[in-house]
Amino acid sequence: MKPSTKRIILRVVHLLAVIPVLGYVYQPVAEVAEYQRFTQTVFIPVAILTGYWMYMGVVWAIIGVASWVGLNYFLPSNMGFGIALLAQIAIFVARFVLKKMQKKPAAAVE
Protein backbone atom coordinates (compact mmCIF):
# COMPACT_ATOMS: atom_id res chain seq x y z
CA MET A 1 0.00 0.00 0.00
CA LYS A 2 1.32 3.41 -0.93
CA PRO A 3 2.02 5.80 1.96
CA SER A 4 -0.42 8.35 0.54
CA THR A 5 -3.25 5.79 0.51
CA LYS A 6 -2.47 4.72 4.08
CA ARG A 7 -2.43 8.35 5.20
CA ILE A 8 -5.83 9.03 3.60
CA ILE A 9 -7.36 5.94 5.23
CA LEU A 10 -5.95 6.90 8.63
CA ARG A 11 -7.25 10.47 8.30
CA VAL A 12 -10.76 9.35 7.36
CA VAL A 13 -10.94 6.82 10.21
CA HIS A 14 -9.57 9.41 12.62
CA LEU A 15 -12.15 12.01 11.61
CA LEU A 16 -15.00 9.50 11.79
CA ALA A 17 -13.90 8.36 15.27
CA VAL A 18 -13.72 11.93 16.57
CA ILE A 19 -17.33 12.78 15.62
CA PRO A 20 -18.88 10.76 18.51
CA VAL A 21 -16.22 12.10 20.87
CA LEU A 22 -17.29 15.65 20.05
CA GLY A 23 -20.89 14.67 20.78
CA TYR A 24 -19.72 13.20 24.08
CA VAL A 25 -17.91 16.41 25.03
CA TYR A 26 -20.64 18.85 24.05
CA GLN A 27 -23.72 16.95 25.28
CA PRO A 28 -25.50 17.95 28.47
CA VAL A 29 -24.15 16.05 31.47
CA ALA A 30 -27.39 14.11 31.99
CA GLU A 31 -27.23 12.63 28.47
CA VAL A 32 -23.52 11.81 28.53
CA ALA A 33 -23.84 9.02 31.10
CA GLU A 34 -25.68 6.84 28.58
CA TYR A 35 -22.70 6.30 26.30
CA GLN A 36 -19.73 7.45 28.39
CA ARG A 37 -18.12 4.02 28.81
CA PHE A 38 -18.58 3.08 25.15
CA THR A 39 -17.02 6.34 23.97
CA GLN A 40 -14.07 5.96 26.33
CA THR A 41 -13.39 2.35 25.34
CA VAL A 42 -14.08 2.45 21.59
CA PHE A 43 -14.04 5.85 19.89
CA ILE A 44 -11.28 7.55 21.88
CA PRO A 45 -8.85 4.60 21.48
CA VAL A 46 -9.53 4.50 17.72
CA ALA A 47 -8.87 8.25 17.50
CA ILE A 48 -5.69 7.84 19.57
CA LEU A 49 -4.50 4.92 17.44
CA THR A 50 -4.99 6.66 14.11
CA GLY A 51 -3.75 10.03 15.33
CA TYR A 52 -0.58 8.68 16.91
CA TRP A 53 0.02 6.41 13.94
CA MET A 54 -0.02 9.39 11.58
CA TYR A 55 2.07 11.59 13.88
CA MET A 56 4.48 9.26 15.70
CA GLY A 57 4.27 5.83 14.11
CA VAL A 58 2.61 2.52 14.87
CA VAL A 59 4.72 1.62 17.93
CA TRP A 60 3.81 4.82 19.77
CA ALA A 61 0.20 4.37 18.67
CA ILE A 62 0.04 0.95 20.28
CA ILE A 63 1.65 2.29 23.46
CA GLY A 64 -0.86 5.15 23.58
CA VAL A 65 -3.90 2.95 23.06
CA ALA A 66 -2.68 0.31 25.51
CA SER A 67 -2.14 2.90 28.23
CA TRP A 68 -5.52 4.54 27.57
CA VAL A 69 -7.53 1.32 27.58
CA GLY A 70 -5.60 -0.22 30.47
CA LEU A 71 -5.91 2.79 32.76
CA ASN A 72 -9.59 3.30 31.95
CA TYR A 73 -10.32 -0.39 32.47
CA PHE A 74 -8.42 -1.00 35.70
CA LEU A 75 -9.03 2.29 37.52
CA PRO A 76 -12.38 3.69 38.68
CA SER A 77 -14.33 5.70 36.11
CA ASN A 78 -13.47 9.30 36.95
CA MET A 79 -9.97 8.66 38.22
CA GLY A 80 -9.11 6.39 35.29
CA PHE A 81 -10.01 9.02 32.70
CA GLY A 82 -7.86 11.69 34.32
CA ILE A 83 -4.84 9.46 34.79
CA ALA A 84 -5.19 8.09 31.25
CA LEU A 85 -5.22 11.65 29.95
CA LEU A 86 -2.05 12.45 31.91
CA ALA A 87 -0.47 9.28 30.53
CA GLN A 88 -1.08 10.54 26.99
CA ILE A 89 0.73 13.78 27.85
CA ALA A 90 3.58 11.73 29.34
CA ILE A 91 3.83 9.73 26.09
CA PHE A 92 4.19 12.94 24.09
CA VAL A 93 6.86 14.23 26.49
CA ALA A 94 8.74 10.90 26.39
CA ARG A 95 8.77 10.94 22.59
CA PHE A 96 9.92 14.56 22.55
CA VAL A 97 12.78 13.79 24.94
CA LEU A 98 13.82 10.70 22.96
CA LYS A 99 13.81 12.66 19.71
CA LYS A 100 15.96 15.40 21.26
CA MET A 101 18.41 12.85 22.65
CA GLN A 102 19.02 11.21 19.29
CA LYS A 103 22.28 12.28 17.74
CA LYS A 104 22.06 14.19 14.52
CA PRO A 105 24.40 13.07 11.75
CA ALA A 106 27.58 15.11 11.65
CA ALA A 107 28.06 17.34 8.62
CA ALA A 108 30.64 16.15 6.16
CA VAL A 109 33.96 17.90 6.70
CA GLU A 110 35.91 18.62 3.56
C-alpha positions as CSV (number, residue, x, y, z in Angstrom):
1,M,0.0,0.0,0.0
2,K,1.3,3.4,-0.9
3,P,2.0,5.8,2.0
4,S,-0.4,8.4,0.5
5,T,-3.2,5.8,0.5
6,K,-2.5,4.7,4.1
7,R,-2.4,8.4,5.2
8,I,-5.8,9.0,3.6
9,I,-7.4,5.9,5.2
10,L,-6.0,6.9,8.6
11,R,-7.2,10.5,8.3
12,V,-10.8,9.4,7.4
13,V,-10.9,6.8,10.2
14,H,-9.6,9.4,12.6
15,L,-12.2,12.0,11.6
16,L,-15.0,9.5,11.8
17,A,-13.9,8.4,15.3
18,V,-13.7,11.9,16.6
19,I,-17.3,12.8,15.6
20,P,-18.9,10.8,18.5
21,V,-16.2,12.1,20.9
22,L,-17.3,15.7,20.0
23,G,-20.9,14.7,20.8
24,Y,-19.7,13.2,24.1
25,V,-17.9,16.4,25.0
26,Y,-20.6,18.9,24.0
27,Q,-23.7,17.0,25.3
28,P,-25.5,18.0,28.5
29,V,-24.1,16.0,31.5
30,A,-27.4,14.1,32.0
31,E,-27.2,12.6,28.5
32,V,-23.5,11.8,28.5
33,A,-23.8,9.0,31.1
34,E,-25.7,6.8,28.6
35,Y,-22.7,6.3,26.3
36,Q,-19.7,7.4,28.4
37,R,-18.1,4.0,28.8
38,F,-18.6,3.1,25.2
39,T,-17.0,6.3,24.0
40,Q,-14.1,6.0,26.3
41,T,-13.4,2.4,25.3
42,V,-14.1,2.4,21.6
43,F,-14.0,5.8,19.9
44,I,-11.3,7.5,21.9
45,P,-8.8,4.6,21.5
46,V,-9.5,4.5,17.7
47,A,-8.9,8.3,17.5
48,I,-5.7,7.8,19.6
49,L,-4.5,4.9,17.4
50,T,-5.0,6.7,14.1
51,G,-3.7,10.0,15.3
52,Y,-0.6,8.7,16.9
53,W,0.0,6.4,13.9
54,M,0.0,9.4,11.6
55,Y,2.1,11.6,13.9
56,M,4.5,9.3,15.7
57,G,4.3,5.8,14.1
58,V,2.6,2.5,14.9
59,V,4.7,1.6,17.9
60,W,3.8,4.8,19.8
61,A,0.2,4.4,18.7
62,I,0.0,0.9,20.3
63,I,1.7,2.3,23.5
64,G,-0.9,5.2,23.6
65,V,-3.9,2.9,23.1
66,A,-2.7,0.3,25.5
67,S,-2.1,2.9,28.2
68,W,-5.5,4.5,27.6
69,V,-7.5,1.3,27.6
70,G,-5.6,-0.2,30.5
71,L,-5.9,2.8,32.8
72,N,-9.6,3.3,31.9
73,Y,-10.3,-0.4,32.5
74,F,-8.4,-1.0,35.7
75,L,-9.0,2.3,37.5
76,P,-12.4,3.7,38.7
77,S,-14.3,5.7,36.1
78,N,-13.5,9.3,36.9
79,M,-10.0,8.7,38.2
80,G,-9.1,6.4,35.3
81,F,-10.0,9.0,32.7
82,G,-7.9,11.7,34.3
83,I,-4.8,9.5,34.8
84,A,-5.2,8.1,31.3
85,L,-5.2,11.7,29.9
86,L,-2.1,12.5,31.9
87,A,-0.5,9.3,30.5
88,Q,-1.1,10.5,27.0
89,I,0.7,13.8,27.9
90,A,3.6,11.7,29.3
91,I,3.8,9.7,26.1
92,F,4.2,12.9,24.1
93,V,6.9,14.2,26.5
94,A,8.7,10.9,26.4
95,R,8.8,10.9,22.6
96,F,9.9,14.6,22.6
97,V,12.8,13.8,24.9
98,L,13.8,10.7,23.0
99,K,13.8,12.7,19.7
100,K,16.0,15.4,21.3
101,M,18.4,12.8,22.6
102,Q,19.0,11.2,19.3
103,K,22.3,12.3,17.7
104,K,22.1,14.2,14.5
105,P,24.4,13.1,11.7
106,A,27.6,15.1,11.6
107,A,28.1,17.3,8.6
108,A,30.6,16.1,6.2
109,V,34.0,17.9,6.7
110,E,35.9,18.6,3.6
